[in-house]
């Protein structure tokens, strides 16, 4: 799941993202994201680089192959989401989304 979230996050960005920022988005420790990034680089889904001005940073960018995978999976998940939510009233769905957002917001303050 973290692999998909990492590729999706990077595919949604127009600029390279630091490894530290990706770890924060995924809710992981920076050291924990290193093996994940290593796997995604080996699979050629993302690229990792070091900027000359700060060799401590690691910049991550989705590759064309990673972007293509993201687009294919997104089309399928959008289709599946549509099927799953088709019979749910829009007002009920809006309430559910608000409640879920409130729960997410609360977990960030615990």
C-alpha positions in Angstrom: 0.0 0.0 0.0 2.8 2.4 0.8 4.3 1.8 -2.6 1.1 2.8 -4.3 0.7 5.9 -2.1 4.3 6.9 -2.7 3.9 6.6 -6.5 0.5 8.4 -6.4 1.9 11.2 -4.3 4.9 11.8 -6.5 2.8 11.5 -9.7 0.5 14.2 -8.4 3.4 16.6 -7.8 4.7 18.9 -10.6 8.1 19.3 -8.9 10.5 16.8 -7.3 9.7 16.1 -3.6 12.3 15.5 -0.9 12.5 12.1 0.6 11.8 13.7 4.0 8.6 15.3 2.6 7.4 12.0 1.2 8.0 10.3 4.6 5.8 13.0 6.2 3.0 12.6 3.7 3.1 8.8 4.2 3.2 9.1 8.0 6.6 7.3 8.1 9.9 7.9 9.7 12.4 9.2 7.2 14.6 6.1 7.7 11.6 3.8 7.1 11.0 5.3 3.7 14.5 4.5 2.4 13.8 0.8 1.6 10.5 1.8 0.0 12.3 4.4 -2.2 15.0 1.8 -3.0 12.4 -0.6 -4.3 10.6 2.0 -6.3 13.9 3.1 -7.9 14.8 -0.5 -8.7 11.4 -0.9 -10.3 12.0 2.3 -12.3 8.8 3.9 -11.0 10.7 6.8 -9.4 14.1 8.5 -9.7 16.2 9.7 -6.8 18.7 12.5 -7.2 20.9 14.8 -5.0 20.9 18.5 -5.6 24.4 20.0 -5.9 23.5 22.8 -3.5 22.6 20.4 -0.6 24.1 16.9 -0.9 22.2 15.8 2.2 18.9 16.0 0.4 17.4 13.3 -1.7 14.9 14.5 -4.4 12.3 12.1 -5.7 10.5 12.3 -9.1 8.1 9.9 -10.7 9.3 8.4 -14.0 7.3 8.1 -17.2 6.7 4.4 -16.3 5.6 5.4 -12.8 3.2 8.1 -14.1 1.7 5.6 -16.6 1.1 3.0 -13.9 -0.5 5.7 -11.7 -2.8 6.7 -14.6 -3.9 3.1 -15.3 -4.6 2.4 -11.6 -6.4 5.7 -11.1 -8.7 5.0 -14.0 -9.6 1.6 -12.5 -10.0 2.9 -8.9 -12.2 5.7 -10.2 -14.4 3.2 -12.0 -14.6 0.9 -8.9 -15.3 3.9 -6.6 -18.2 4.9 -9.0 -19.6 1.4 -8.8 -19.3 1.2 -5.0 -20.9 4.6 -4.4 -23.5 4.5 -7.2 -26.4 3.5 -4.9 -25.5 5.8 -2.0 -27.5 9.0 -1.8 -25.4 12.2 -2.4 -26.5 13.7 0.9 -25.6 10.6 2.9 -22.3 10.4 1.1 -21.5 14.0 2.0 -22.4 13.3 5.7 -20.1 10.2 5.7 -17.3 12.2 4.1 -17.6 15.0 6.8 -17.6 12.4 9.6 -14.6 10.6 8.2 -12.7 14.0 7.8 -13.6 14.8 11.4 -12.1 11.5 12.6 -9.0 12.1 10.5 -8.6 15.6 12.0 -9.0 14.2 15.5 -6.4 11.5 15.0 -3.9 14.2 14.1 -4.4 15.9 17.5 -4.1 12.8 19.7 
